[in-house]
């Protein structure tokens, strides 16, 4: 059985989420783990776009904005 979270569309969204988060927070070693975790959680939650991603990250991962 194929995991829907790793379909081409979901992988594209995961890449978009990583780009949005890294553009906002950079590639600081301290934040890399939470950024990747957030992108994974976002995709796994079935989101269709990156709308609201920054707010979600700041709320769930206590990022400094």
Protein Blocks (a to p, Z undefined) as FASTA:
>chain_A
ZZfklgfklmmmmmmmmmmmmmmnopafklmmmmmmmmmmmmmnopabfghklmmmmmmn
opaZZ
